[in-house]
């Protein structure tokens, strides 16, 4: 697997291993696990978005994408807000 992909930090396991989901055209195509210390510092949290370059299936570089991270978090919050409103409507 070669190329540059969007990577999203799905979770940090035991404070040591970052599980990164690689995406292509908005679809998850692969999962890679890396030591947290290899991540750019701002990406060392769930939901961090990265540009991940692979050569022969190995990560050769990762670059944190702050704008993409912010956009995803805002989108997720908007979805949660809409769901919350729908639940509130049902309770009335």
N, C-alpha and C positions, 0 to 999 in steps of 0.2 A: 504494500500500500504506500503510494507516494503522492505527494501534493500538499496543498495548504487547505486546511479545514477549519471550520468554526468549532471550537471546543467550549463546553460548558461544564464548570465544576458542579457535578451532581451532588457530591457529598465528600466529607472528610471522615475517614474511618480511623478510630483510635488516635486521632490527632496526628497521624503519621502518613497516611496514604490518601491521596486525592484521587477520586474516581471522576474521570473526565469523559463526557459523552461527546463523540465527534459527530458533526452534522454535515450533510451535503444536501443542498436544495431544501433545507428545512426539515430533513428527516435524519434521525439518528442512524448512523451506519456502523458505528464501532464504539467500544468502550476501552479506555486505556487507564491503567493505574500507574501513578507516579508518586514518588516521595513528595510530601508537601513542600519541602525545602527547594525543590526544583521549580516551583511555580513562582512567577513574579509576585512580590509581596502583596500588592493590592488584590490579587486573584486568589489569595489563600483563604477563601470563604465560599460557602455554597452560593451558586448562582453566578460566580465570576465568569465572564466571557473572554475567550482567548482566540487568537489566530495561532493554530498549531501546524507546524511544518513537519512532515514525515518523509523519511527516506528509508527505503527497504523496511518499512514498518516500524522504524525507530524515530522517536521524537528528536528532531535536530534543533528546533527553536520553538519558543512560545512567547507571544506578545499579548499583554493585557489590553483589552479594548474597553476603556471606561464608558464611552458613549453607548456601546451595545449593551453593556452590563446595566447601565441606568435604564435604557429603553425596555429591556426585558423585565426588570424589576417593576417599573411603572405599569407595564402591560399586565403583569401578574397581579398587582395591587388593584388595578381597575377591574379585572375579572372577579377577584375576591369581593370587591365592593358591590358589584352587580349581583353576585350570588347572595350576599348578605341582604341586599334590598329585597330580593325575591323571597327569601326566607321570612323576612319581616312582614311582607305582604300576606303570606300564608297564615301568620299568627293572628291576624286581625279578624 
